[in-house]
Every structure is written in C-alpha cells, then in structure tokens.
C-alpha cells in the first residue's frame, strides 16, 4: 500500500520545512550555523531470494547536519565584540559545565568576568599582575578592576646634540642654574618615585673646553644641581667617553652618569637614577634633544582594552602603559558535526565530536580573532527561500501519493 510511503514522505517534508524555517528565523542570529536535513530511504528486511524485488517503505530523517561555513564578518567597534576568522569555537563555562559557541557578543559582569548575554563565562588563559600569561590551564577570564602600580624611574635614556660652536664657559666661573651665562645648554624631563609621584629633573651642559662638556643634574625642587661628570668628544663630533669624580675616572657603565634626587612624599629617598647619553653628538648645529626617555610611570587606571588576532587582551592604562590581561582560547574538534546543539548558540562535545582541542588563536588549525567585529549568520536567505519552495512541492507530492492510493482503494471497493 502507498500510505506508508506517503506518510513517511509527509513527515520528511515537514521535517525539512522545520529545518528551513529555523534557518530563516535565525538569518540575523550572530554566529548561527544553518542546518540541513539529511534523509535516508527505508527498506524492510528481506530474504536473499527477494533482493531484486524489494519495494521501499519510504524515507526517514537521518540527521540534521550543521553547516559550519563562516558567516560574514561586520565591524561594530565594540571592544568585547569578537569574531572568529576560520576554525574554532569559544569555550564557555556554564557553572563549571563547558560548552562551545561561535557567538562573539560578550560583556562584563559586575565582578569583571567576560560573559555572554546568557551569563556564561568566557574561558581563556589568565595573566598575573605583571602581565605574564599562564597557559597551564583555562579559567574564566576576569579583567582587573584595580590600578596598575607605579614604577620608580631608574634610568633616563637621552640623546642630544651639543653645539660645537657654543662659546667655552671661562674657567673659574661658578655654575649657577639661575644664570644662563654659567652654562651652555639645559633641558629637563619628568621622573617618577616609588609611590608614583612625579617631579622634574633638570640637566645642564657646560662647555668647559673644546670637545669637553661638564654635566650637572638635579631635581628642580631639590636645591642646586650638582656636577655628575664630564662628556668628551672627538674631532668628528662623536662621543668618546664619560668620566666622573676627582681625579676623573671612566663611568661604569660607560657613557652613563649616576646621580640621586631627594623625595619628600614618603617614597624611597634618595632616588638613584642613571643618565645614559650614548648617541649624543657634538656637531656644529643647534643644541637640542634627539631622544629623552625616562623609564618608570605613575599609577594608572584601566581606560580601555583591545583583543589581538592571537586572542591576547591588552589593557590600555591612563598612565600610557599597556599590559596583557589574559588570552582568549579557541576549541576545535575532529568532527564538528558530532557536536550537539544546546540552543542559545551553544554546543556540547560528544563522543562523536571528539575531545576539544584547546589552543591559542592562529596556532595549528585554529582560526584568528578580530576584535570589534561580529560573525553573522551563515544562512543564505535566497537559497533557503528556494529550498522552502522545493520542500513545499515535496510535501504536496507526498500528499498526492496518499490521495492516489485512496482513489485506488475506492476503485477496488466499488467493484
């Protein structure tokens, strides 16, 4: 009888319509992966002598296969919108239960954890207070809410040009920072103490003889700067050495002066600083600074952060410093179609999918990340509307099979 085949065809066409309808409904769902209904024919068991006369019993839904092709990526300029370019899934924690997703819409909860819209925590590698990432295990990623601590200035790396045509300051002239006639050139920079307090350090250069410059340095608010050494140049204007003390001896390290400044805010005092002037020249042009780079910085608060292609979360602080805050990881599977859909753009691993292969973005067969962007649904509406028409025709055709069988039955009854 044709009823069995027709009924199975109606059920199959209805399942196909459900899958297509679900795809169309999620055409705007971030990270959604469309499904495709896969069918198999059905035969009754038969004896060996009847293999050439088998009549099928219809069809059945074999599986709904997820299509994991990549959706279109669009920029959003939201720091916690993250798109995956290539293979991989975000690893999420649902109260300790691990799930996997392609939906990169994240936000911060009240405790600083990065979570999905459903409150699932994003997993990754944590970073310690110094910005060193621990790759030993994945943990829920949490952004620090405290300040980055200050670092005291220990070194000033300077590069200057001291004008070879400056007049020599007469011997016996007493250095006076308030009297410009007692020095040839001055410059300054800002340094930080162990509490993050800042003060200005002034540096003075006195041309004492041809190719020889005395160097003075000190805090702007700490009294008269003191002589910290002498710099010597050859006839080509290149720095040949630095000396300090009486009698003068070569500085150690070379081309570096040492001095200290007082602090009055409760920080460590005196504060020892090294002034390195390697690369300084004595050419016949204007006195000036080519490089002035003190280390150290004040305390800073987290201003914003970015997500790198390798998943590294980099914090940008108000003091101009940057530091790694953690790293997002990606999970990949030997058989993606073995994952079971949990709804909410979440999947769970199964024996068919294999265990999750956790790695950093960009490594092995794992994709890269794009911060400030989202991966859209991979549903092609045009194709799905065509599939919808086809599924509708299939449903009508199977209904016609049942109608035809009914007509045949009526003919037999009316004999």
C-alpha positions as CSV (number, residue, x, y, z in Angstrom):
1,X,0.0,0.0,0.0
2,X,1.2,3.5,-0.7
3,X,0.1,5.0,2.6
4,X,3.3,4.1,4.4
5,X,5.5,5.7,1.8
6,X,3.3,8.8,1.5
7,X,3.1,9.3,5.3
8,X,6.9,9.0,5.7
9,X,7.3,11.4,2.8
10,X,4.9,13.9,4.5
11,X,6.9,13.5,7.8
12,X,10.2,14.0,6.0
13,X,8.9,17.1,4.1
14,X,7.6,18.5,7.3
15,X,11.0,18.0,9.0
16,X,12.6,19.7,6.0
17,X,10.3,22.6,6.3
18,X,11.0,22.9,10.1
19,X,14.8,22.9,9.4
20,X,14.5,25.5,6.6
21,X,12.1,27.6,8.8
22,X,14.6,27.5,11.6
23,X,17.4,28.7,9.3
24,X,15.3,31.6,8.0
25,X,14.3,32.5,11.6
26,X,18.0,32.8,12.5
27,X,19.2,34.7,9.5
28,X,20.1,37.5,11.8
29,X,21.4,35.5,14.7
30,X,25.1,36.2,15.5
31,X,27.3,33.2,14.8
32,X,24.3,31.0,13.8
33,X,25.2,27.9,11.7
34,X,22.4,26.7,9.4
35,X,21.2,23.2,9.4
36,X,20.5,20.8,6.5
37,X,18.1,17.9,6.8
38,X,19.6,14.6,5.6
39,X,17.3,11.8,4.7
40,X,17.7,8.0,4.2
41,X,15.5,5.5,2.4
42,X,13.7,2.7,4.4
43,X,13.5,-1.0,3.3
44,X,12.0,-3.9,5.1
45,X,14.3,-6.9,5.9
46,X,14.1,-9.4,3.1
47,X,15.3,-13.0,2.4
48,X,18.2,-13.5,0.0
49,X,15.9,-14.7,-2.8
50,X,13.9,-11.5,-2.8
51,X,16.6,-8.9,-3.1
52,X,15.7,-8.0,-6.7
53,X,12.0,-7.3,-5.8
54,X,12.4,-5.0,-2.8
55,X,10.0,-2.1,-2.6
56,X,11.0,0.7,-0.3
57,X,8.9,1.7,2.7
58,X,9.5,5.4,2.4
59,X,12.0,7.8,3.9
60,X,13.3,8.8,7.3
61,X,15.2,11.8,8.8
62,X,18.8,10.5,9.1
63,X,20.2,13.7,10.7
64,X,20.2,17.4,10.7
65,X,23.7,18.4,9.7
66,X,25.1,21.7,10.8
67,X,26.8,23.7,8.1
68,X,29.9,25.3,9.8
69,X,30.9,27.5,7.0
70,X,31.9,31.0,8.1
71,X,29.4,33.8,8.2
72,X,30.1,37.3,7.0
73,X,32.1,39.5,9.5
74,X,31.0,43.0,10.2
75,X,32.8,45.6,12.3
76,X,31.0,47.0,15.4
77,X,33.8,49.0,17.2
78,X,32.7,47.4,20.5
79,X,35.7,46.2,22.4
80,X,34.0,43.0,23.6
81,X,32.6,42.0,20.2
82,X,34.9,39.3,18.9
83,X,34.7,37.4,15.6
84,X,36.4,34.2,14.7
85,X,38.2,34.1,11.3
86,X,38.5,30.4,10.4
87,X,38.1,27.3,12.6
88,X,37.2,27.2,16.2
89,X,34.7,27.8,19.0
90,X,34.8,29.9,22.1
91,X,35.0,27.8,25.2
92,X,32.3,28.8,27.7
93,X,31.6,27.8,31.3
94,X,28.1,27.3,32.5
95,X,28.6,26.9,36.2
96,X,31.5,24.7,35.5
97,X,30.0,22.8,32.6
98,X,31.9,23.5,29.4
99,X,30.1,24.5,26.2
100,X,31.2,25.9,22.9
101,X,30.0,28.7,20.7
102,X,30.7,30.9,17.7
103,X,28.7,33.8,19.1
104,X,31.2,36.6,20.0
105,X,28.9,39.0,21.7
106,X,30.5,39.5,25.2
107,X,30.2,41.9,28.1
108,X,31.5,42.4,31.6
109,X,29.5,41.3,34.6
110,X,29.6,43.1,38.0
111,X,32.7,41.1,39.0
112,X,34.7,41.9,35.9
113,X,34.2,38.5,34.2
114,X,33.7,38.4,30.5
115,X,30.3,36.7,29.9
116,X,27.8,36.0,27.1
117,X,24.4,37.6,27.0
118,X,23.2,34.5,28.9
119,X,25.8,34.9,31.6
120,X,28.1,32.1,30.5
121,X,31.8,32.9,31.3
122,X,34.3,33.1,28.5
123,X,37.3,30.8,29.1
124,X,41.0,31.5,28.4
125,X,44.4,31.9,29.9
126,X,44.8,34.2,32.8
127,X,47.6,36.8,33.3
128,X,49.3,37.7,36.6
129,X,49.8,41.2,38.0
130,X,52.9,41.6,35.8
131,X,51.0,40.7,32.6
132,X,52.6,37.2,32.2
133,X,50.1,34.8,30.7
134,X,49.7,31.3,32.3
135,X,49.0,28.7,29.6
136,X,48.8,25.8,32.0
137,X,45.0,25.7,32.2
138,X,41.9,27.6,31.0
139,X,40.0,29.6,33.5
140,X,37.1,32.1,33.3
141,X,38.6,35.4,32.1
142,X,38.3,38.3,34.5
143,X,39.6,41.8,33.9
144,X,41.3,43.5,36.8
145,X,39.5,46.5,38.4
146,X,42.4,47.9,40.4
147,X,45.1,50.3,39.4
148,X,48.3,49.3,37.8
149,X,51.0,50.1,40.4
150,X,53.6,52.8,39.8
151,X,57.2,52.0,38.9
152,X,60.0,54.3,40.0
153,X,62.3,55.9,37.4
154,X,65.8,54.2,37.4
155,X,67.1,55.2,34.0
156,X,66.9,58.2,31.7
157,X,68.0,57.4,28.2
158,X,69.0,60.6,26.5
159,X,70.3,61.6,23.1
160,X,71.4,65.2,22.4
161,X,73.4,67.4,20.1
162,X,75.7,69.8,21.9
163,X,76.6,72.7,19.6
164,X,80.4,72.6,18.9
165,X,80.2,76.3,18.1
166,X,78.9,77.3,21.6
167,X,81.3,79.6,23.5
168,X,83.5,78.0,26.1
169,X,82.5,79.0,29.6
170,X,85.5,80.6,31.3
171,X,87.4,78.5,33.9
172,X,86.7,79.6,37.4
173,X,83.1,80.5,36.6
174,X,80.8,79.2,39.3
175,X,77.9,77.2,37.9
176,X,74.5,78.8,38.8
177,X,71.3,77.4,37.3
178,X,69.7,80.8,37.6
179,X,72.5,82.4,35.5
180,X,72.4,81.4,31.8
181,X,75.9,82.7,31.3
182,X,77.3,79.9,33.5
183,X,76.1,77.0,31.3
184,X,75.7,76.4,27.6
185,X,72.5,74.3,27.3
186,X,69.8,73.0,29.6
187,X,66.9,70.5,29.2
188,X,64.6,68.6,31.6
189,X,62.4,65.6,31.9
190,X,59.8,64.2,34.3
191,X,60.6,61.2,36.6
192,X,58.5,59.1,39.0
193,X,59.2,57.9,42.5
194,X,58.2,54.6,44.1
195,X,54.7,56.0,45.0
196,X,54.1,57.3,41.5
197,X,54.7,60.9,42.5
198,X,56.4,63.0,39.8
199,X,59.0,65.7,39.8
200,X,61.2,67.4,37.2
201,X,64.8,66.7,36.8
202,X,66.9,69.4,35.2
203,X,70.1,68.7,33.2
204,X,72.7,71.4,32.4
205,X,75.7,71.1,30.0
206,X,78.7,73.4,30.3
207,X,81.3,73.6,27.5
208,X,84.5,73.7,29.6
209,X,86.9,73.2,26.7
210,X,87.0,72.2,23.1
211,X,85.4,68.7,22.9
212,X,84.7,68.7,26.7
213,X,81.4,69.3,28.4
214,X,80.7,69.2,32.2
215,X,77.2,67.8,33.0
216,X,75.1,68.8,36.0
217,X,71.8,67.3,37.1
218,X,69.3,67.5,40.0
219,X,65.7,67.8,41.0
220,X,64.0,71.1,40.1
221,X,62.7,71.5,43.6
222,X,65.7,69.8,45.4
223,X,68.3,72.6,45.6
224,X,71.2,73.3,43.3
225,X,72.0,70.6,40.8
226,X,75.4,69.0,41.2
227,X,78.1,68.1,38.8
228,X,77.7,64.4,37.8
229,X,80.6,64.1,35.3
230,X,82.2,65.2,32.0
231,X,81.5,64.1,28.4
232,X,84.3,64.1,25.8
233,X,84.0,64.2,22.0
234,X,86.5,63.6,19.2
235,X,87.1,65.9,16.2
236,X,84.3,64.3,14.3
237,X,81.7,65.2,17.0
238,X,81.4,61.6,18.3
239,X,81.0,60.9,22.0
240,X,84.2,59.1,23.1
241,X,83.7,58.7,26.8
242,X,82.3,59.9,30.1
243,X,84.2,60.5,33.4
244,X,83.2,61.3,36.9
245,X,84.9,62.2,40.3
246,X,88.2,63.8,41.2
247,X,90.5,62.7,39.9
248,X,88.2,61.8,37.0
249,X,87.7,58.1,36.2
250,X,85.6,56.4,33.5
251,X,81.9,56.0,34.4
252,X,80.6,52.5,34.9
253,X,78.5,51.6,32.9
254,X,80.2,53.5,30.1
255,X,78.6,56.7,28.7
256,X,76.3,56.7,31.8
257,X,76.2,59.2,34.7
258,X,74.8,58.3,38.1
259,X,73.1,60.8,40.5
260,X,70.4,60.9,43.1
261,X,67.4,63.2,43.9
262,X,65.5,63.6,47.2
263,X,61.9,62.7,47.6
264,X,59.6,64.2,50.3
265,X,56.3,62.4,49.7
266,X,57.1,59.3,51.7
267,X,58.6,57.4,48.8
268,X,62.1,55.8,48.9
269,X,64.7,58.5,49.2
270,X,67.2,59.3,47.9
271,X,66.2,58.0,44.5
272,X,69.1,56.8,42.4
273,X,69.0,57.5,38.7
274,X,71.3,56.7,35.8
275,X,71.5,59.1,32.9
276,X,72.7,57.4,29.7
277,X,73.8,59.7,26.9
278,X,75.1,57.2,24.3
279,X,74.5,58.6,20.8
280,X,74.9,62.2,21.9
281,X,76.9,64.2,19.4
282,X,78.8,67.5,19.2
283,X,78.1,68.8,15.8
284,X,78.1,72.5,14.7
285,X,74.4,72.8,14.8
286,X,71.7,73.9,17.3
287,X,71.8,72.4,20.8
288,X,68.8,70.1,21.2
289,X,67.3,66.8,22.3
290,X,67.0,63.9,19.9
291,X,65.8,61.4,22.5
292,X,64.7,61.7,26.1
293,X,63.1,58.6,27.5
294,X,62.9,58.1,31.3
295,X,61.6,54.7,32.5
296,X,59.1,54.4,35.3
297,X,55.5,55.7,35.4
298,X,52.7,56.7,37.8
299,X,49.8,54.5,38.9
300,X,47.2,54.1,36.2
301,X,43.6,53.0,35.8
302,X,42.3,50.8,33.0
303,X,41.0,53.1,30.3
304,X,40.1,50.5,27.6
305,X,41.4,47.3,26.1
306,X,41.7,45.6,22.8
307,X,41.6,42.0,21.5
308,X,44.5,40.9,19.3
309,X,44.4,38.4,16.5
310,X,46.0,35.8,18.8
311,X,43.3,36.4,21.5
312,X,45.5,38.5,23.8
313,X,43.5,41.0,25.8
314,X,45.7,44.1,26.1
315,X,44.7,46.8,28.7
316,X,45.5,50.5,28.0
317,X,46.0,52.5,31.2
318,X,45.6,56.1,31.9
319,X,49.4,56.4,32.5
320,X,50.2,55.4,29.0
321,X,51.2,51.9,29.8
322,X,49.8,48.7,28.3
323,X,49.7,45.2,29.8
324,X,48.3,41.8,28.9
325,X,45.2,41.0,30.9
326,X,44.6,37.4,29.6
327,X,44.2,35.5,26.4
328,X,41.1,34.0,24.8
329,X,41.5,30.4,23.6
330,X,39.7,28.5,20.9
331,X,38.5,24.9,20.8
332,X,38.5,22.8,17.7
333,X,37.1,19.3,17.1
334,X,38.0,16.4,14.9
335,X,34.3,16.1,13.9
336,X,32.4,19.3,14.2
337,X,29.2,17.7,13.1
338,X,29.4,15.4,16.1
339,X,28.6,18.4,18.4
340,X,25.1,18.5,19.8
341,X,23.3,21.8,19.7
342,X,22.0,23.1,23.1
343,X,20.3,26.2,21.8
344,X,21.4,29.7,22.6
345,X,24.2,29.3,20.0
346,X,25.8,26.8,22.4
347,X,27.2,23.3,21.5
348,X,28.3,20.4,23.7
349,X,31.0,17.9,22.9
350,X,30.1,14.3,22.4
351,X,31.9,11.0,21.7
352,X,31.3,11.6,18.0
353,X,32.9,15.1,18.0
354,X,35.9,14.0,20.0
355,X,37.5,15.9,22.8
356,X,38.1,19.7,22.5
357,X,41.5,20.6,21.1
358,X,42.3,23.8,23.0
359,X,44.9,26.2,21.6
360,X,45.6,29.9,21.1
361,X,44.1,31.6,18.0
362,X,46.3,31.4,15.0
363,X,48.0,28.2,16.0
364,X,47.8,24.8,14.2
365,X,44.3,24.6,12.6
366,X,42.7,27.2,14.9
367,X,41.4,30.5,13.4
368,X,42.3,34.0,14.4
369,X,40.3,36.6,16.2
370,X,39.1,40.0,15.1
371,X,38.2,42.4,17.9
372,X,35.4,45.0,17.5
373,X,33.6,42.7,15.0
374,X,31.0,40.0,14.8
375,X,30.4,37.0,12.7
376,X,26.9,37.0,11.2
377,X,24.7,34.0,10.5
378,X,25.8,31.9,7.5
379,X,22.2,31.5,6.3
380,X,21.8,32.4,2.7
381,X,18.2,33.7,2.5
382,X,17.9,33.3,-1.3
383,X,18.9,29.7,-1.2
384,X,16.7,29.0,1.8
385,X,13.6,30.5,0.1
386,X,14.3,28.3,-3.0
387,X,14.7,25.3,-0.6
388,X,11.4,26.3,1.0
389,X,9.6,26.1,-2.3
390,X,11.2,22.7,-3.0
391,X,10.1,21.4,0.4
392,X,6.6,22.6,-0.1
393,X,6.4,20.8,-3.5
394,X,7.7,17.7,-1.9
395,X,5.0,17.9,0.8
396,X,2.3,18.4,-1.9
397,X,3.7,15.5,-4.0
398,X,3.6,13.1,-1.0
399,X,0.1,14.2,-0.2
400,X,-0.8,13.4,-3.8
401,X,0.6,9.9,-3.2
402,X,-1.8,9.3,-0.4
403,X,-4.7,10.8,-2.4
404,X,-3.9,8.5,-5.3
405,X,-3.8,5.4,-3.0
406,X,-7.1,6.4,-1.6
407,X,-8.6,6.6,-5.2
408,X,-7.2,3.1,-5.9
409,X,-8.8,1.8,-2.7
410,X,-12.1,3.3,-3.6
411,X,-12.0,1.7,-7.1
412,X,-11.4,-1.8,-5.5
413,X,-14.2,-1.3,-3.0
414,X,-16.6,-0.3,-5.8
415,X,-16.0,-3.4,-7.9
